[in-house]
Amino acid sequence: SDTGSRKEHVKITSESKPGFLERLSETSGGMLMGLVTFLLSFYLLFTNEGRALRTAKSLDEGLSLVIPLDNIHSVSQQNEGRLVHLAGSLSTSKPLFDPSYGLSIQAVKLKRNVEMYQWVEYEESTEHEENGEIKKETKYSYNTEWKSEVVNSRNFDREIGHKNPSAMAVESFTAVSPNVQVGSFVLSKGLVDKIDNFKQLSLSNLEDPHVDVTRGGDYFYHSENPRRPEVGDLRVSFFYAGLSGDDPHLGSADTVSLQLVLYFANSVPSSATSKYFTLSSKVTVIARQRGDQLVPYHTKSGDVLQILYPGDLSVEEVFQKEHQSNTMKTWALRAAGWMAMFVGISLMIRIFYTLVDWFPVVRDLVNIGLKAFAFCVASSLSLLTISIGWLFYRPLWALLIGLLSVVPIVVAKSRIPPKKQQ
């Protein structure tokens, strides 16, 4: 039905081909952007290595302090100031409600997701040169879809016939239980924030809450005909995370496995204390215990340990997952840093491409050479920056990576014919 409502129109515009000075001016602006991107890549690569090594040391510190905790229903003073591992079910003090739709659930979080049936604009453009001018052909297509955000139709190329409402009559929201516990331990706000494994709530056992609201599947529709919605109609769905208590339709409560870092009472400032509500679900957590509160733990390396995983995990499994996460983040930021450096160098040297833009064959050869140059320099400088980041932590590895940074230059030089080297 959505594809049947699709509408299209085409707009063709033309402009004179930019002259040499105009292209040169645009290239100069790109060089400035390239310089900024180039400098930012150094900062990203250097700080990423320090962060990765600090995180690894913090995780090793946490692993060395873990003590198993068998009883989660009493707070033992003997474990005060220690890192402990425990597993248990989440529990909350009272259910979460949405009175507008007569819905309640015993869970940590309840999210109402509202979507509106709206016009959406899609744009496809192609350019070609004709009679010394650049012609741009843009195809605009319009389709009606369910969207969680209001689509501003005033920005459409053709708003007539594709006008959307400016706001939704019903708003989305997320309710969070103010008191979440595992046994006798109260989770901090930071730990509760990590409970985000949302699942859609089945509405099959609920009645229509209002006369103007119709239930269809797992949605409540504000529509005269949900099968043929009109622009401006709404549909509402619900999601929950951290099920607390047993539900005949949803199943048993989630179980959580907790690992807590505990400070000695006299080492924690009183301002660090905070109260939150209860819940029951199986998770694995690393945090600091202060009385019956689980709060962040500050390591000697300057990092904060406050970890939560769903399920019953052993101590080794938790720290293994954290090391894997740290490794993935490190490599992702390395790739982002290298890409930023490559783009920055490419923009800074693009002026050479602009200077030979009038000669197609020469232009293509220069373009290939510039990309190869940017690739080699970005690779060498990235490795050199990474080695400097390791210099303060692991000097031997820093030296090896520093030597590796000259490999792209050596390889590039070795491909130059001997006569040219002479």
C-alpha positions as CSV (number, residue, x, y, z in Angstrom):
1,S,0.0,0.0,0.0
2,D,2.9,2.3,0.7
3,T,4.4,1.9,-2.8
4,G,1.0,2.6,-4.3
5,S,1.1,6.1,-2.8
6,R,4.5,6.9,-4.2
7,K,4.6,10.1,-6.3
8,E,7.5,11.5,-8.4
9,H,8.6,14.6,-10.3
10,V,11.8,15.7,-12.0
11,K,13.5,19.1,-11.9
12,I,16.3,20.0,-14.3
13,T,18.7,22.9,-13.5
14,S,21.8,24.1,-15.4
15,E,24.7,26.3,-14.6
16,S,27.8,27.4,-16.4
17,K,30.9,25.3,-16.0
18,P,33.1,26.8,-13.3
19,G,36.3,28.5,-14.5
20,F,39.8,27.8,-13.5
21,L,40.0,30.5,-10.9
22,E,36.7,29.4,-9.4
23,R,37.8,25.8,-9.1
24,L,41.1,27.0,-7.6
25,S,39.2,29.0,-5.0
26,E,37.1,25.9,-4.1
27,T,40.3,23.8,-3.8
28,S,41.8,26.4,-1.5
29,G,38.8,26.1,0.9
30,G,39.2,22.3,0.7
31,M,42.9,22.6,1.6
32,L,41.9,24.5,4.8
33,M,39.4,21.8,5.8
34,G,42.0,19.2,5.0
35,L,44.5,20.8,7.3
36,V,42.1,20.8,10.2
37,T,41.1,17.2,9.5
38,F,44.8,16.2,9.2
39,L,45.6,17.8,12.6
40,L,42.6,16.2,14.3
41,S,43.7,12.8,13.1
42,F,46.9,13.1,15.2
43,Y,44.9,13.9,18.3
44,L,42.5,11.0,17.7
45,L,45.2,8.4,17.1
46,F,47.4,9.6,20.0
47,T,44.7,9.8,22.7
48,N,43.2,6.5,21.5
49,E,46.3,4.5,22.3
50,G,46.6,6.0,25.8
51,R,42.9,5.3,26.4
52,A,43.2,1.7,25.3
53,L,46.2,1.0,27.5
54,R,44.7,2.7,30.5
55,T,41.5,0.7,30.1
56,A,43.4,-2.6,29.8
57,K,45.4,-1.8,33.0
58,S,42.2,-0.9,34.8
59,L,40.5,-4.2,33.8
60,D,43.6,-6.1,34.9
61,E,43.4,-4.3,38.2
62,G,39.7,-5.1,38.6
63,L,40.3,-8.8,37.8
64,S,43.0,-9.0,40.5
65,L,40.6,-7.8,43.2
66,V,37.5,-10.0,42.6
67,I,36.1,-12.0,45.5
68,P,33.1,-14.4,45.0
69,L,30.0,-13.5,47.0
70,D,27.5,-16.3,47.7
71,N,24.8,-14.5,49.6
72,I,23.2,-11.5,47.8
73,H,20.4,-11.0,50.4
74,S,22.6,-9.5,53.1
75,V,25.3,-6.8,53.0
76,S,28.4,-8.1,54.7
77,Q,30.7,-5.5,56.2
78,Q,33.7,-7.9,55.7
79,N,33.4,-7.3,51.9
80,E,33.3,-3.5,52.3
81,G,36.0,-1.9,50.1
82,R,36.5,-5.0,48.0
83,L,35.7,-6.1,44.5
84,V,33.0,-8.9,44.6
85,H,31.2,-11.0,42.1
86,L,27.5,-12.0,42.5
87,A,24.5,-13.2,40.5
88,G,20.9,-12.6,41.2
89,S,17.5,-11.5,39.9
90,L,16.4,-7.9,39.4
91,S,13.6,-6.5,41.4
92,T,11.7,-3.2,41.4
93,S,9.5,-1.7,44.1
94,K,6.4,-1.0,42.0
95,P,5.3,-1.5,38.4
96,L,5.6,1.1,35.7
97,F,2.3,2.5,34.3
98,D,1.1,4.2,31.2
99,P,-2.4,5.4,32.2
100,S,-3.3,6.7,28.8
101,Y,-3.4,3.1,27.5
102,G,-4.2,1.2,30.7
103,L,-0.9,-0.6,30.6
104,S,1.4,-1.6,33.4
105,I,4.5,-3.9,33.8
106,Q,6.9,-4.9,36.5
107,A,10.2,-3.9,34.8
108,V,13.1,-1.5,35.0
109,K,12.1,0.5,31.9
110,L,9.0,1.0,29.9
111,K,9.2,2.8,26.6
112,R,6.3,4.2,24.6
113,N,7.1,4.5,20.9
114,V,4.8,6.7,18.8
115,E,4.9,6.8,15.0
116,M,3.0,9.0,12.6
117,Y,2.0,8.2,9.1
118,Q,3.8,10.9,7.0
119,W,5.0,12.0,3.6
120,V,8.8,11.3,3.1
121,E,10.8,12.9,0.3
122,Y,13.6,11.1,-1.5
123,E,16.1,12.8,-3.8
124,E,18.3,11.3,-6.6
125,S,20.6,13.6,-8.6
126,T,22.7,13.1,-11.8
127,E,25.0,15.6,-13.5
128,H,26.3,15.8,-17.1
129,E,28.0,18.4,-19.2
130,E,26.2,19.8,-22.3
131,N,27.1,22.8,-24.5
132,G,29.6,24.1,-21.9
133,E,27.1,23.9,-19.1
134,I,26.6,21.5,-16.2
135,K,23.0,20.1,-16.2
136,K,21.7,18.6,-13.0
137,E,18.7,16.4,-13.1
138,T,17.1,15.8,-9.8
139,K,14.2,13.3,-9.3
140,Y,12.1,13.8,-6.2
141,S,9.9,11.0,-5.0
142,Y,7.3,11.0,-2.2
143,N,6.1,8.1,-0.2
144,T,4.0,7.7,2.9
145,E,5.6,5.9,5.8
146,W,5.5,5.4,9.5
147,K,8.1,7.6,11.2
148,S,9.0,8.2,14.9
149,E,10.1,11.8,14.2
150,V,8.1,14.6,12.6
151,V,9.1,15.1,9.0
152,N,9.2,18.8,8.2
153,S,7.4,19.0,4.8
154,R,8.3,22.7,4.5
155,N,11.7,21.6,3.3
156,F,10.2,19.5,0.5
157,D,10.8,20.6,-3.1
158,R,7.0,20.4,-3.6
159,E,5.0,20.7,-0.4
160,I,1.6,20.9,-2.1
161,G,0.0,17.5,-1.9
162,H,2.7,16.3,0.6
163,K,2.0,18.3,3.7
164,N,2.6,16.7,7.1
165,P,1.3,17.8,10.5
166,S,3.7,19.9,12.5
167,A,3.5,17.8,15.7
168,M,2.2,14.6,17.1
169,A,-0.8,14.5,19.4
170,V,0.8,11.7,21.5
171,E,4.5,11.9,22.5
172,S,7.0,9.1,23.0
173,F,8.6,8.6,26.4
174,T,10.6,6.2,28.5
175,A,9.7,5.5,32.2
176,V,12.5,4.2,34.5
177,S,11.9,2.6,37.8
178,P,13.4,4.8,40.5
179,N,14.6,1.8,42.7
180,V,16.3,-1.2,41.1
181,Q,17.9,-3.9,43.2
182,V,19.7,-7.3,43.0
183,G,19.1,-9.0,46.3
184,S,19.9,-6.4,49.0
185,F,22.0,-4.3,46.7
186,V,20.7,-1.1,45.0
187,L,22.0,-0.3,41.5
188,S,23.2,3.2,40.7
189,K,21.8,5.3,37.9
190,G,24.8,4.5,35.7
191,L,24.1,0.8,36.1
192,V,20.4,1.2,35.4
193,D,21.2,3.1,32.3
194,K,23.1,0.0,31.0
195,I,19.9,-2.1,31.1
196,D,18.8,-1.4,27.5
197,N,18.0,-4.8,26.0
198,F,14.5,-3.6,25.0
199,K,11.9,-6.1,23.8
200,Q,8.6,-5.3,22.3
201,L,5.6,-5.8,24.5
202,S,2.8,-8.0,23.2
203,L,-0.6,-6.3,23.3
204,S,-2.6,-9.4,22.2
205,N,-4.1,-9.7,25.7
206,L,-5.2,-6.1,26.1
207,E,-8.4,-4.4,25.2
208,D,-8.8,-1.2,23.2
209,P,-8.2,1.6,25.7
210,H,-10.4,4.2,24.1
211,V,-13.2,4.4,21.5
212,D,-10.9,6.3,19.1
213,V,-8.0,3.8,19.6
214,T,-7.9,0.4,17.8
215,R,-5.6,-2.4,18.7
216,G,-4.0,-4.2,15.7
217,G,-1.3,-6.8,16.4
218,D,1.2,-5.2,18.8
219,Y,0.1,-1.6,18.0
220,F,-2.5,0.8,19.2
221,Y,-3.8,2.8,16.2
222,H,-5.2,6.3,16.3
223,S,-6.8,5.8,12.9
224,E,-10.3,5.3,11.4
225,N,-8.9,2.4,9.3
226,P,-5.6,1.0,10.4
227,R,-5.3,-1.1,7.2
228,R,-5.6,2.1,5.2
229,P,-4.0,4.8,7.3
230,E,-4.0,8.5,6.3
231,V,-1.3,11.1,6.8
232,G,-1.4,12.3,10.4
233,D,-2.6,8.9,11.8
234,L,-0.7,7.5,14.8
235,R,0.4,4.1,16.0
236,V,1.8,3.3,19.4
237,S,4.0,0.4,20.5
238,F,5.6,-0.4,23.8
239,F,9.0,-1.9,24.8
240,Y,10.3,-3.1,28.1
241,A,13.8,-3.8,29.5
242,G,14.8,-5.6,32.7
243,L,11.7,-7.6,33.5
244,S,11.1,-7.8,37.2
245,G,9.0,-10.5,38.7
246,D,7.1,-13.3,36.8
247,D,4.6,-12.4,34.2
248,P,2.2,-15.1,32.8
249,H,2.5,-13.6,29.3
250,L,6.1,-12.5,29.3
251,G,7.8,-15.2,31.4
252,S,10.1,-15.2,34.4
253,A,12.2,-12.3,35.6
254,D,15.5,-11.6,34.0
255,T,18.5,-12.8,36.0
256,V,21.7,-10.7,36.5
257,S,25.2,-11.4,37.6
258,L,26.9,-8.6,39.5
259,Q,30.5,-7.8,40.1
260,L,31.0,-4.9,42.5
261,V,34.0,-2.9,43.5
262,L,33.8,-1.9,47.2
263,Y,35.6,0.9,48.8
264,F,36.4,1.1,52.5
265,A,33.8,3.3,54.1
266,N,36.3,6.0,55.2
267,S,37.7,6.3,51.7
268,V,34.5,7.4,50.0
269,P,33.1,11.0,50.2
270,S,29.6,11.3,51.5
271,S,28.5,13.1,48.3
272,A,29.0,9.9,46.4
273,T,25.9,8.3,48.0
274,S,22.7,8.2,46.0
275,K,19.5,6.2,46.3
276,Y,17.7,4.3,43.5
277,F,14.8,1.8,43.3
278,T,14.7,-2.0,42.9
279,L,14.4,-4.6,40.2
280,S,15.1,-8.3,39.5
281,S,16.8,-9.7,36.4
282,K,20.0,-11.6,35.9
283,V,23.0,-9.4,35.0
284,T,26.8,-9.2,35.6
285,V,28.0,-5.9,37.1
286,I,31.3,-4.4,38.1
287,A,30.9,-1.4,40.5
288,R,31.8,-0.1,43.9
289,Q,29.8,-0.9,47.0
290,R,29.1,1.8,49.5
291,G,26.9,0.3,52.1
292,D,24.1,-1.3,50.1
293,Q,24.7,1.1,47.1
294,L,26.6,0.0,44.0
295,V,28.5,3.1,42.6
296,P,31.4,3.7,40.1
297,Y,34.8,2.5,41.0
298,H,37.8,4.7,40.2
299,T,40.9,2.7,39.3
300,K,44.5,3.7,39.9
301,S,44.9,4.3,36.1
302,G,42.2,7.0,36.3
303,D,39.4,5.0,34.7
304,V,36.0,4.2,36.1
305,L,34.7,0.7,36.3
306,Q,30.9,0.4,36.2
307,I,30.0,-2.6,34.1
308,L,26.7,-4.5,33.6
309,Y,25.9,-7.4,31.4
310,P,22.7,-9.4,31.1
311,G,22.9,-13.1,32.0
312,D,24.8,-15.1,34.6
313,L,28.5,-14.7,33.7
314,S,31.6,-15.7,35.5
315,V,34.3,-13.2,36.5
316,E,36.6,-14.3,33.7
317,E,33.8,-14.0,31.1
318,V,33.0,-10.5,32.2
319,F,36.6,-9.2,31.9
320,Q,37.1,-11.1,28.7
321,K,34.1,-9.3,27.2
322,E,35.4,-6.0,28.4
323,H,38.9,-6.7,26.9
324,Q,37.2,-7.6,23.6
325,S,35.1,-4.5,23.7
326,N,38.2,-2.4,24.4
327,T,40.1,-4.0,21.5
328,M,37.2,-3.5,19.0
329,K,36.9,0.2,20.1
330,T,40.6,0.7,19.7
331,W,40.8,-0.7,16.2
332,A,37.7,1.2,15.2
333,L,39.2,4.5,16.3
334,R,42.5,3.6,14.7
335,A,40.7,3.1,11.4
336,A,38.8,6.4,11.9
337,G,42.1,8.2,12.6
338,W,43.8,6.8,9.5
339,M,40.8,7.7,7.4
340,A,40.7,11.2,8.7
341,M,44.5,11.6,7.9
342,F,44.0,10.1,4.4
343,V,41.1,12.5,3.7
344,G,43.0,15.4,5.1
345,I,46.1,14.8,3.0
346,S,44.0,14.2,-0.1
347,L,42.3,17.6,0.4
348,M,45.5,19.4,1.0
349,I,47.2,18.1,-2.2
350,R,44.2,18.3,-4.4
351,I,45.4,21.6,-5.8
352,F,47.8,19.6,-8.1
353,Y,44.7,17.8,-9.5
354,T,43.0,21.1,-10.2
355,L,46.1,22.5,-12.0
356,V,45.9,19.7,-14.6
357,D,42.1,19.4,-14.7
358,W,42.0,20.6,-18.3
359,F,44.0,17.6,-19.6
360,P,42.0,14.4,-19.1
361,V,44.8,11.8,-19.5
362,V,47.2,13.7,-17.3
363,R,44.5,14.4,-14.8
364,D,43.7,10.7,-14.3
365,L,47.4,9.8,-13.9
366,V,47.9,12.6,-11.4
367,N,44.8,11.5,-9.5
368,I,46.1,8.0,-9.1
369,G,49.5,9.3,-8.0
370,L,47.9,11.6,-5.4
371,K,45.8,8.8,-3.9
372,A,48.9,6.5,-3.7
373,F,50.9,9.3,-2.1
374,A,48.1,10.1,0.5
375,F,47.7,6.4,1.3
376,C,51.5,5.9,2.0
377,V,51.9,9.1,4.0
378,A,48.7,8.5,6.0
379,S,49.8,4.9,6.8
380,S,53.3,6.0,7.9
381,L,52.2,8.9,10.0
382,S,49.4,6.9,11.6
383,L,51.9,4.2,12.7
384,L,54.3,6.8,13.9
385,T,51.7,8.5,15.9
386,I,50.5,5.2,17.4
387,S,54.1,4.4,18.4
388,I,54.5,7.7,20.2
389,G,51.2,6.9,22.1
390,W,52.8,3.6,23.2
391,L,56.1,5.2,24.1
392,F,55.2,6.1,27.7
393,Y,53.6,2.6,28.4
394,R,55.5,0.0,26.4
395,P,58.7,1.5,24.8
396,L,59.8,-1.7,23.1
397,W,56.5,-2.0,21.2
398,A,56.7,1.7,20.4
399,L,60.1,1.2,18.8
400,L,58.8,-1.7,16.7
401,I,55.8,0.2,15.5
402,G,58.0,3.2,14.8
403,L,60.2,1.0,12.5
404,L,57.1,-0.4,10.9
405,S,56.0,3.2,10.0
406,V,58.8,3.5,7.4
407,V,57.8,0.4,5.5
408,P,55.3,2.2,3.2
409,I,57.9,4.8,2.3
410,V,60.6,2.1,1.6
411,V,58.1,0.1,-0.5
412,A,57.1,3.2,-2.5
413,K,60.8,4.1,-3.1
414,S,61.7,0.6,-4.1
415,R,59.2,0.8,-7.0
416,I,61.0,3.8,-8.5
417,P,63.1,2.7,-11.6
418,P,66.9,2.7,-10.9
419,K,67.6,5.3,-13.6
420,K,65.2,7.7,-11.8
421,Q,66.8,7.0,-8.5
422,Q,70.2,8.1,-10.0
